[in-house]
Amino acid sequence: MKEASVLNSFAWHDGQDSLILGQRPDGSIAHISEVSRGAACGCVCPGCGAPLVARKGEVQHHHFGHQGTEDGRPCKTGPETALHKFAKEVLERNLHLFLPTLDLSDGQERWVGFEGKSYQFDSAVLENRLEGIVPDVIVRKGSRDLIVEFAVTHECGPAKIAQIAEMDISAIEVDLSKLPRDISRKDLEDAILDAAPRKWLHNPKLRDGQAELEFRQRRRQEARSQRALALASAYRTALNNIRSARNSSLAVGRIHADGLDRAIGHEVPGSGCFMAPPADWQAVILADVIEIVLSGHQSPITVKAALWKLRQRRWINPRFSRLSEADAHEIKSAVSEFDLPAGAILTWAAILSRLSILVPVLGDRWILHPMIISQVYATRSANKLK
């Protein structure tokens, strides 16, 4: 099979380079459907200037062939140059163009400076040198200019885009690289003016958009900081209340009876997020796991399951149960003893791992240490004999 062409799909058909646009004697571009068959088409190649033959048979697809070349294949620049010239000609004649939406996003909010729509212009200037660059087309509306670039085989390069930005002139690029070779003249015009993908290369309004997004970001940060200060104050109050509260859970007594006093009552960062003292919520989590293990089943401690158990008892303070990581970070900056409920459980489990009460298995999962299981069995058996 013939090696892939360096040209795009517009210049490629059934494994062969193809040309469907030719240049008339007056310099205008003709679609293959508009000319007479054979040399009577009177067209030349827009790329190299060679005479063309309009091949419009019953078997092969209609295309222009180069006179005097093997199989009439086009030169490498012909299809690209033809499409460029045709696009400029279409825009100059119609003076309207669909402009893409001009917007920016910072991941949280979106600024829109211009909603995509068709725009009518007053005039067009083709290939006019402008401070060292030659834009494909400059269209004008009143005193405002818009540079229009057409991408056929290559997008506009970074150096040219940087120069456009330095001149601070609005510019868009219309991507014609994926047009089918057998496209009709009407569909080709529609693609150029409205349908083909297009993007902004530069627009002075983007500075306003960036400034607006930065303003909104600062406003969000200020609001988050104010909210964090209020939450930090509430957390200090909650933590003091927890420190003075008495244990009320029966699970605390069960843990004491099993000889595991050292496993509960650890004040960890985030203890103020709970509506019960550390001994209570830690005992509830651990005691349930012990009972399941003693019944012959394996039941790991997980943060997710522990949180669910504490929420069922309504032991997690609602003010701290659904905080974002950003809010938590702000509160932690003000109160070093703060952490989210999940973080509090993780820290407690890590302490029990160092005490050889729990054994970490996968991620945020822990199982009872075998020695602890044996100890609980022995303690309970001894208590029965008393």
Sequence and secondary structure as in RCSB ss.txt:
>XXXX:A:sequence
MKEASVLNSFAWHDGQDSLILGQRPDGSIAHISEVSRGAACGCVCPGCGAPLVARKGEVQHHHFGHQGTEDGRPC
KTGPETALHKFAKEVLERNLHLFLPTLDLSDGQERWVGFEGKSYQFDSAVLENRLEGIVPDVIVRKGSRDLIVEF
AVTHECGPAKIAQIAEMDISAIEVDLSKLPRDISRKDLEDAILDAAPRKWLHNPKLRDGQAELEFRQRRRQEARS
QRALALASAYRTALNNIRSARNSSLAVGRIHADGLDRAIGHEVPGSGCFMAPPADWQAVILADVIEIVLSGHQSP
ITVKAALWKLRQRRWINPRFSRLSEADAHEIKSAVSEFDLPAGAILTWAAILSRLSILVPVLGDRWILHPMIISQ
VYATRSANKLK
>XXXX:A:secstr
     SS GGGEETTEE   EEE TTS EEEGGGS SBGGG  B TTT  BEEEE  SSS  EEEETTSGGG   
SSHHHHHHHHHHHHHHHHH EEEE  EEEE SS EEEEE  EEEE SEEEES  BTTB  SEEEEETTEEEEEEE
ESSS   HHHHHHHHHHT EEEEEE TT  TT  HHHHHHIIIIIS EEEEE THHHHHHHHHHHHHHHHHHHHH
HHHHHHHHHHHHHHHHHHH     HHHHHHHHTT GGGS    TTGGGBSS HHHHHHHHHHHHHHHHHTT    
EEHHHHHHHHHHTT B HHHHS  HHHHHHHHHH TT   HHHHHHHHHHHHHHTTSEEE STTEEEE HHHHHH
HHHHHHHHHH 
